[in-house]
């Protein structure tokens, strides 16, 4: 079988890209070895300056203000950064007993948080425009100011008049509209910059059953029928159904999006940050990771919520681990469960019952987080992992086992949102207090 990931020597690759791609190659060689029972020992991985360990979900609001006092915090990114921004505001609402409304992604101005009680204004309605506090006022009141800037891909063009900032545009590969805002000036002024970007979504046509874009991608993955079925009978490849893409074809697309879109964009971004923002002890840059989504349907969903009752998937996992080391992290285990469930569906011709969009998203999350752990500290950026997964939590609490679909959706999404939000706040507090 071909290796699951093959580094490609295109013209845009620099030493940075080669290192990142080699790291991806190591991870995916292990993944394919797990799926086809080959013995490849991956390199030991340890991301410097990544925040590890369990988070304290009972942290008091005052603890956060202690590390944010006197600082300007700018949060930049797409949907997952905005959700973390909202969680911070909700946290401060509970702490200060007053609302911090945010007008939505494109219209966030600033929020004056952690203001001691003696500085609270009376009940008079605020003016239409509230001037942000000065740096001196923030220090004197031991308060902080936070704002959010929408930037789906963290575009870092230095010219504020660039068309990407001022005209609507869509991603050339996915056809999805992107929102970009000039953010370099705000990052230069901030004491703490929290930034991140999430995976690209599947093209819009896939939601009507058109997965033809998978046909035209370079081959990083052995997508043959042998690779999927796990036999040596030499099956001829069959044309891919437009409505039921195979698991390894989706995985191949995730690798391609990471290599051809994410890595070049990341390299340009890091160069701009080094030249324009200048990370230092006095200017902390923190990158919260993306996190896995729960599949909307299928055995992959059940395998994540109740891995102990999906016998066919669990048997595949146990057979794999009898010959090779088990995953070192919950992230690897979670992705293996999803892939195994999807491959099992390939074998039984029930792939149409699975959720290919979530598999594409989650495979990118896994890849991107592995690269970011290794690369970001070299540029003075702290990587904050937020990969709170179902495998550990759901199995202990029984989420999704014998309960209605709607109740599970509500409970799991709400609980994971709270856990991820508190992990984010605890991680920020730790970085600003203790990490040198």
C-alpha positions in Angstrom: 0.0 0.0 0.0 1.2 3.5 -0.7 2.0 5.6 2.3 -1.0 7.6 3.5 0.8 10.8 3.2 3.6 11.6 0.7 5.5 14.9 1.0 5.4 16.8 -2.3 8.3 19.0 -3.4 6.4 21.9 -5.0 7.9 25.2 -5.7 6.4 27.0 -2.7 7.9 24.7 -0.1 10.6 26.2 2.1 12.4 24.5 5.0 9.5 25.5 7.2 7.0 23.7 4.9 9.2 20.6 4.6 9.4 20.3 8.4 5.7 20.7 8.7 5.0 18.2 6.0 7.4 15.7 7.4 5.6 16.0 10.7 2.3 15.4 9.0 3.8 12.5 7.2 4.9 10.9 10.4 1.5 11.2 11.9 -0.3 9.9 8.9 2.1 7.0 8.4 1.1 5.8 11.9 -2.5 6.3 11.0 -2.4 4.2 7.9 -0.2 1.6 9.6 -3.0 1.3 12.2 -5.5 0.8 9.5 -3.6 -1.7 7.4 -1.6 -3.4 10.2 1.9 -2.3 9.2 4.5 -1.6 11.9 5.8 1.9 11.9 6.9 3.5 15.1 6.2 7.3 15.0 8.6 9.8 16.5 8.0 10.9 20.1 6.1 14.1 20.0 6.1 16.8 22.6 5.0 20.3 21.8 7.0 22.8 23.7 5.1 25.5 25.4 1.8 23.8 24.8 -0.5 23.9 27.8 -1.1 20.4 29.0 -3.0 18.6 31.7 -6.6 18.8 32.9 -8.2 22.2 33.3 -9.9 23.6 36.4 -13.5 24.1 35.4 -14.3 25.7 38.8 -12.1 28.6 38.4 -13.4 31.8 40.0 -14.0 34.9 37.7 -11.6 36.9 39.9 -8.8 34.6 38.9 -9.2 35.6 35.3 -9.2 39.3 36.1 -6.0 39.0 38.0 -4.1 37.9 34.9 -5.9 40.3 32.6 -5.7 43.5 34.7 -4.2 46.5 32.9 -4.2 44.7 29.5 -5.7 45.2 26.0 -6.9 41.9 24.6 -7.6 41.5 20.9 -9.2 38.3 19.7 -8.9 37.6 15.9 -10.2 34.7 13.9 -13.3 32.9 12.6 -16.2 31.2 14.3 -14.4 29.3 17.0 -12.5 32.4 18.2 -15.8 34.3 18.3 -17.4 31.6 20.4 -14.5 31.8 22.9 -15.0 35.6 22.9 -18.6 35.2 23.8 -17.7 32.7 26.5 -15.3 35.2 28.1 -18.1 37.9 28.0 -20.6 35.5 29.6 -18.0 34.6 32.3 -17.6 38.3 33.1 -21.4 38.9 33.1 -21.6 36.3 35.9 -18.7 37.9 37.7 -19.7 41.6 37.5 -23.5 41.2 37.4 -23.9 43.4 34.3 -24.4 42.5 30.6 -21.7 42.7 28.0 -23.6 42.5 24.7 -21.7 41.9 21.5 -23.4 43.1 18.3 -22.1 40.1 16.3 -18.9 39.2 14.4 -18.5 42.2 12.1 -19.6 44.9 14.6 -17.7 44.1 17.8 -16.1 47.3 19.1 -14.7 46.8 22.7 -15.8 45.6 26.1 -14.4 47.1 29.3 -14.2 44.1 31.7 -12.9 43.4 35.2 -13.8 46.9 36.3 -13.9 47.0 40.2 -17.3 47.7 41.7 -16.4 51.2 42.9 -15.9 52.3 39.3 -19.3 51.1 38.1 -21.4 53.8 36.5 -24.9 54.5 37.7 -28.0 53.4 35.9 -28.0 56.2 33.4 -28.1 55.0 29.8 -24.6 55.0 28.2 -23.9 57.4 25.4 -24.1 56.2 21.8 -20.3 55.9 21.6 -18.2 54.9 24.5 -14.6 55.8 24.2 -12.3 52.9 25.1 -10.2 53.4 28.3 -6.6 54.5 28.0 -3.7 52.3 29.0 -3.2 54.5 32.1 -6.9 54.1 33.1 -6.7 50.3 32.6 -3.6 50.2 35.0 -5.2 52.5 37.6 -8.5 50.6 37.7 -6.9 47.1 37.3 -9.4 46.5 34.5 -9.0 45.2 30.9 -10.5 45.9 27.5 -11.3 43.1 25.0 -12.4 43.2 21.4 -13.0 40.7 18.6 -12.0 41.1 14.9 -13.4 38.7 12.3 -10.9 37.1 10.0 -11.8 33.6 8.8 -8.3 32.8 7.4 -6.2 35.4 9.4 -5.4 37.2 6.2 -2.4 39.4 7.0 -2.1 41.8 4.0 -0.3 44.9 5.1 -2.3 47.2 2.9 -5.6 48.1 4.7 -7.1 49.0 1.3 -6.6 45.5 -0.1 -9.7 44.1 -2.0 -9.9 41.1 0.3 -10.7 43.5 3.2 -13.2 45.6 1.3 -15.0 43.3 -1.2 -16.8 40.0 -0.7 -14.8 37.0 -1.9 -15.1 33.3 -1.8 -12.5 30.6 -1.3 -11.3 29.4 -4.7 -11.4 25.7 -3.6 -14.5 25.5 -1.5 -16.6 28.3 -3.0 -17.5 29.4 0.5 -17.6 33.2 1.2 -14.9 34.4 3.6 -14.9 37.4 6.0 -11.7 39.3 6.4 -10.9 42.4 8.4 -7.6 44.3 8.7 -6.2 43.4 12.1 -2.5 44.1 12.1 -2.8 47.6 13.6 -5.0 46.4 16.5 -2.6 43.5 17.1 0.4 45.9 17.4 -1.5 47.9 20.1 -2.7 44.9 22.1 -0.9 43.4 25.1 -2.5 40.0 24.5 -3.4 38.7 21.0 -5.6 35.6 20.9 -5.9 34.4 17.3 -6.7 31.2 15.4 -8.3 29.8 12.3 -10.4 26.7 11.8 -10.5 24.1 9.1 -12.1 24.8 5.7 -15.5 23.5 5.1 -16.6 21.2 2.2 -17.7 22.9 -1.0 -21.4 23.9 -1.0 -22.2 21.5 -3.8 -21.5 18.5 -1.5 -24.7 19.2 0.4 -26.7 18.4 -2.7 -24.7 15.2 -3.2 -22.0 16.5 -5.6 -18.6 15.2 -4.3 -16.9 15.4 -7.7 -14.2 17.8 -6.3 -12.6 14.7 -4.7 -11.8 13.3 -8.2 -9.4 16.1 -9.0 -7.1 16.2 -6.0 -3.5 14.9 -5.8 -3.2 11.5 -4.2 -1.8 11.6 -0.7 -3.7 8.5 0.4 -4.0 5.1 -1.1 -7.7 5.2 -2.0 -7.9 1.8 -3.7 -10.6 -0.6 -2.8 -7.9 -2.8 -1.2 -7.1 0.0 1.2 -10.7 0.3 2.2 -11.8 -3.3 2.3 -8.5 -4.6 3.8 -8.1 -7.6 1.5 -5.6 -8.8 -1.2 -8.1 -9.8 -3.8 -7.1 -7.1 -6.2 -10.5 -5.5 -6.6 -10.8 -3.0 -9.4 -11.6 0.5 -8.3 -15.2 1.4 -8.8 -16.4 4.9 -9.7 -17.1 6.9 -6.6 -20.8 7.5 -5.8 -21.5 11.2 -5.8 -23.7 10.8 -2.8 -21.5 8.5 -0.7 -17.8 9.4 -0.8 -15.4 6.8 0.6 -13.6 7.5 3.9 -10.1 7.5 2.5 -11.1 9.9 -0.3 -12.4 12.3 2.4 -9.1 11.8 4.3 -7.2 12.6 1.1 -9.1 15.8 0.7 -8.3 16.8 4.3 -4.6 16.3 3.7 -4.8 18.3 0.5 -6.6 21.2 2.2 -4.0 21.2 4.9 -1.0 21.1 2.6 -2.2 23.3 -0.2 -4.2 25.9 1.8 -3.5 25.8 5.5 0.3 25.5 5.5 1.1 28.2 2.9 -1.4 30.6 4.7 0.2 29.8 8.0 3.7 30.5 6.7 2.7 33.9 5.4 0.8 34.7 8.6 3.8 33.8 10.8 6.1 36.0 8.7 3.7 38.9 9.0 3.5 38.4 12.8 7.3 38.3 13.1 7.7 41.5 11.1 4.6 43.5 12.2 3.5 42.3 15.7 6.7 41.3 17.4 5.7 38.7 20.0 7.5 39.2 23.4 7.0 38.8 27.1 5.1 42.1 27.1 3.0 41.1 24.1 1.6 37.6 24.4 0.3 35.8 21.3 -1.9 32.8 22.1 -3.4 30.4 19.5 -6.4 28.4 20.9 -6.9 25.2 18.9 -10.0 24.1 17.0 -11.9 21.2 18.4 -13.7 18.2 17.0 -17.4 18.3 16.0 -19.8 15.5 16.8 -21.0 13.7 13.7 -24.7 14.3 13.0 -25.5 10.7 12.3 -24.1 7.2 11.7 -21.9 4.7 13.5 -19.1 7.3 13.8 -21.4 9.3 16.0 -22.3 6.3 18.1 -18.7 5.3 18.3 -17.8 8.6 19.9 -20.7 8.8 22.3 -20.8 5.1 23.2 -17.6 3.4 22.0 -18.2 0.4 24.1 -21.4 -0.7 22.3 -20.3 -0.4 18.7 -18.9 -3.9 18.5 -17.8 -3.9 14.8 -15.9 -0.6 15.2 -14.5 -1.6 18.6 -13.3 -5.0 17.2 -11.4 -3.2 14.5 -9.8 -0.9 17.0 -8.8 -3.8 19.3 -7.4 -5.8 16.4 -5.3 -2.9 15.3 -4.0 -2.2 18.8 -3.1 -5.9 19.3 -0.3 -5.4 16.7 0.7 -1.8 17.4 0.7 0.8 20.1 -2.6 2.4 21.0 -3.1 6.1 20.3 -1.0 8.3 22.6 -3.7 10.9 23.0 -7.5 11.2 23.1 -7.3 13.1 19.8 -5.7 10.1 18.0 -8.2 7.7 19.6 -11.2 9.9 18.6 -10.0 10.2 15.0 -9.4 6.4 14.9 -12.9 5.7 16.1 -14.4 7.9 13.4 -12.2 6.5 10.6 -12.8 2.9 11.6 -16.6 3.5 11.7 -16.5 5.1 8.3 -14.3 2.3 6.8 -16.6 -0.3 8.3 -19.5 1.5 6.5 -17.5 1.4 3.3 -17.2 -2.4 3.7 -20.9 -2.8 4.3 -22.0 -0.3 1.6 -23.7 1.9 4.2 -21.5 5.0 3.8 -24.5 7.1 2.8 -25.6 6.8 6.4 -22.5 8.5 7.7 -21.6 12.2 8.0 -18.7 12.9 5.6 -18.7 16.7 6.3 -17.8 16.2 9.9 -15.1 13.6 9.0 -13.5 16.1 6.6 -13.6 18.8 9.3 -12.3 16.6 12.1 -9.4 15.2 10.1 -8.3 18.8 9.3 -8.5 19.6 13.1 -6.2 16.7 13.9 -3.7 17.6 11.2 -3.6 21.3 11.9 -3.3 20.9 15.7 -0.3 18.5 15.2 1.4 21.1 13.0 0.6 24.0 15.3 2.0 22.3 18.4 5.3 22.0 16.7 5.6 25.2 14.7 4.0 28.0 16.8 6.5 28.1 19.7 9.3 28.8 17.2 7.6 32.1 16.4 6.9 33.1 20.0 3.2 32.0 19.9 1.7 29.8 22.7 -0.4 27.0 21.4 -3.4 26.4 23.7 -5.0 22.9 23.0 -8.8 22.8 23.5 -9.3 19.2 22.2 -11.8 18.2 24.9 -13.2 15.0 23.4 -16.1 12.7 23.9 -14.1 9.4 24.3 -13.1 10.2 27.9 -16.1 12.1 29.0 -19.0 10.4 27.3 -18.0 6.9 28.1 -18.0 7.7 31.8 -21.3 9.5 31.8 -23.2 7.4 29.3 -24.2 10.2 26.9 -26.1 9.0 23.9 -26.7 5.4 25.2 -30.4 4.6 25.2 -31.5 8.3 25.0 -33.3 10.3 22.3 -31.3 11.9 19.5 -32.4 15.5 20.4 -31.7 15.2 24.1 -28.2 13.9 23.4 -27.5 16.8 21.0 -28.5 19.4 23.5 -26.7 17.9 26.5 -23.5 17.0 24.7 -23.2 20.3 22.8 -24.0 22.4 25.9 -21.6 20.4 28.2 -18.8 20.4 25.7 -19.2 24.2 25.1 -19.0 24.9 28.8 -15.9 22.6 29.3 -14.1 24.1 26.3 -14.9 27.6 27.4 -13.6 27.0 30.9 -10.5 25.2 29.5 -9.9 28.3 27.4 -10.2 30.7 30.4 -8.0 28.5 32.6 -5.4 28.2 29.9 -5.3 31.9 29.3 -4.9 32.6 33.0 -2.1 30.0 33.2 -0.2 31.4 30.2 -0.4 35.0 31.4 0.6 34.2 35.0 3.2 31.5 34.8 4.4 30.7 31.3 7.8 32.4 30.5 
